[in-house]
Amino acid sequence: MTTQVRPVGDDALLVTLDTAEAAVALHRSLRERPVPGVGPTVPGARTLLVPFTPGRADPARLARELRARVTEPASAGAAQVRRHEIAVVYDGEDLAAAAELLGWSVDELVRRHAAATWRVAFMGFAPGFGYLSGDDPALELPRRSSPRTRVPVGAVAMAGGYSGVYPRESPGGWQLLGRTDAVVWDVAREAPALWAPGDAVRFRPARELVTMSRPAASAPPSTPSPADPVLEVVSPGLQTLVQDLGRPGSVDLGVSASGAADPRSARAAQRAVGNRTDAAALETLGGLRLRALRTVVVAVTGAPADLEVVSDDAPPRVPPLGRPFVLGAGQELSLRSPRRGLRTYVAVRGGLDVAPVLGSRSADLLAGLGPAALATGDVLGAAPDDVGAVATADPGAPDPDRLPAPGEVVTLPVVPGPRADWFPADALALLTSQEWEVTPRSDRIGLRLHGERPLTRTAAAWDAELPSEAAVTGAFQVPPDGQPVLFGPDHPLTGGYPVIATVAASHRWLLGQVPPGARIRCRLVEA
């Protein structure tokens, strides 16, 4: 078996194997016999992303261990396969066109799709979305030339050699063959995803489906419901979200870690009010205004927004940035847009009392998990557990006066790969020699960059399609137009565009503070 191991930044390895089954087998091996310092692994079409903690795992030694495990015989546990039967009404909008593309009748397409045995190769695109690889090599369809803006929940679709079931309503470019009432994603279940990599799936034609109510997880996320109300939202500002340090343990379900875009500032805010660093805070782009419903200790960190506290019985005051202060009952705290940087964090003593989803209170915009963005009239509560002494100074907090402003240049250390070989020999020189402007289309999913000279692929790779594989925050993914997307915390778990380089772990926190109009310059470093 051919095995390649490539660095992904300086804290992960990407193992490329011959088959999806080999990737799943290695994934299961690491889950059954963990390696110290290795985090949750993410299968792709023929790859496995293996994150590790530098200092706890040596990458060279880990690469040798991974190669050795690939050659091991399958364990008895690996042979135990869960099986699922999915009832499908084959009446999809693309069914006739798909049959014509294959040169078959509609009946033949339905027969062969249902006769095939499908395996969950990997998870991605959306929570609970399994990429199902079949054993009929003739079942292969191109994506639609124009993706739909709305694909209904329960749609059964194909693209390439994969089938899938849409867990919730979303855009999509796959060919729609039918529909099912099987609930493939429900956060109320003990196991939210119906399936996992390695499971076997069969589709069974049905004339009609049993009417089933969709789980609450398919609806938009609800606003926080506090037990101990402490703050009321007078004005929500710009994209104010509840964030903690994320949910990194859910990659098996097709869910990326998400979490605070600038985790260093988020941790500093929590330390300032005496909370655990993984408590929930508010992340805002500015314009936020909050009213205290009772006396509460607050801290504001991150991008330096002008702060003001107003009340009916005292003159306005300017609280300190990065240090705890008291907000009395009835007083209002306002945050203007920051002078530099992008995101400001507001923590309250006790942490925000928001119901966790998959172990985290973070709002993941791409996956649609966690609480909704704040709205006027929302009431936030605190949970005064595990509180300690407040911190009046934090040497680990970013210096707000050194955060980038629009027009300024940010230098990021980047590690080549894992797919630098998809680009010409001079592509890395181009990546590092010119500045890349951060465009206004950037968000928590990624910074959309623009360079005077776009990156191009090699002639051999230009028309090739990269089988979907996992990516990390800080990946420079390059779509066909050659203008990179620098992945943020809400990035897709897997993707099909090549990654030319990855930001070193030490600087990924800074991605959450790079505003539109700033420019990025890359500096190559070794893993």
C-alpha positions, 0 to 999 in steps of 0.5 A: 500500500502506498502511504504518504505523510505530509505536514499540515502546518506545524501541528498536524499530519495528513496521511494519504492512502490508497482507499477510503477503507484504509483511511477509516481503518487507520482512523479506528486504529488511532481511536482504539489505541490512542497515541499520546499527544494526538487529537481527534483524527478526520478521515477524508476520501483517501486521507486522514488528518492527524492533529498533534500537540507539539512537545507531546508528540514528535512529528517524525516519530508519529509519521513512522508510527502511522506508516507502521499501523497502515501495514497492520492487519485489521483488528477484530473490532474493525470488522464489526460494521454497523448497517443502516437501511434507508427508505427512499422515494425516488422522485428527485428533480434530477433523477431523469437527467441523471439517468440520461447522463449515465445512459440508463433508464430511470428504473435502471438507475433506481435499481442499481442505486438501491442494489449497491452497498454504500460505506460511509467514507468520511463526514463533512460539508454539514453536521451528520453529512456522510460521504457514501462510497458505493461498490458499483463503479458505474454509479458516478455523476458530475455535480450540477453546473449551477448549485441550488440555493436550497436543497431540502432536508432529507434529499438523497443525492449523488456527486462523483462516486458518492451518495449523501443525505442532506441533514438540513436545508442548505445550498448544494450542487449534488444531483437530487435522486429522491428523498427520505424521512430518515433523521441523519442528524439530531443533537437531542440524540445520544449519538447525533449523527446516524452514521460514522465512517466505516458504517454500511448503508443500503437504500430501499425504494419506497412508494411513500414515507412515514411522516416524521417530525424533524428534530429541533436541531433542524430549526434555527438555533434559539436565543439564550434562555438564562437562569440568572439574568444579568445582562439585557441586549439594548443594541446587538451590534455587528455579528455579536455571538456567544463563543467559548473555546469550541468543540474539537471532539466532534469531528467524527460527526462532521463538525469542526471545532469552531470557537472564538476567532481570537482564543487568546483574547477570549481566554484573557477576558475570562481570566480577568473576571476569574472564570475558567478559560473555557467559559462562554463570552460575547464576541462582537465586531462593535456597536454592542450595547448592554444593560446590567440587570444586577451588579456584575463584574465584566471585562473587555479584551481584544480589539480596542473598541471605545468603551463607555458606561452610562447610568441615570445617577452618575456621569459617564465613565470609561472602563479599562480595556483588559481589566475587570470592572463593576457594572451596576444594576441599570448601568449600560455598557457600550462598545464602538467599532474598534480602531484596529483589530476586528473582534472584541470580547466581553466576559462576565463573572461566572460565564454566560449561561447558555445551553451547550450543544455537543459540549460547547456554547459556541455559535458555529455559523457554517454548521448552524450549531449553538445560539443565534447571533444576539438580537435586541431584547435578548437577556443573558444569564451567568452561571457563578460556578468555578470562579476564582480571583480576578486578574488585573494584568495578563501577560498572555493577552494580545497587545490591543495597540499592536493589532492590525488596522485597515491598510497595514501589513500582517506577516504570517509564518506559513508551512508549505503544503500539504498540497503545494505539489499541485502548484508550479515550482514558483507558486510558493515564491509568489505566495510570499513575495506579494501582499494579499488584501483581505476583502470585505467578503471575509467572515468567520468561515475564512478570510477571502484574499485578493492578490495582484497575481493569482495563484495557478495550478500545474498543467497536470492538476488544472483539470484534476479534482482533489478528493475531499480531505480535511483542512484546518484553521489557517489553511490557504485553500486555493479555488480555481480563480487563484485567490486564496481563502484563509480558513477561520474557525467556522471553516468546512471540515473537509474540502476539495480545493488544494491547500498550498500552505498553512499558518503556523499554530502560534499565529492562528489566533491573529486571523480573528483580528485581521480586518478587511482592508488589511494586507497579509504577507506570508513568510515560509517556515519549516514544520 
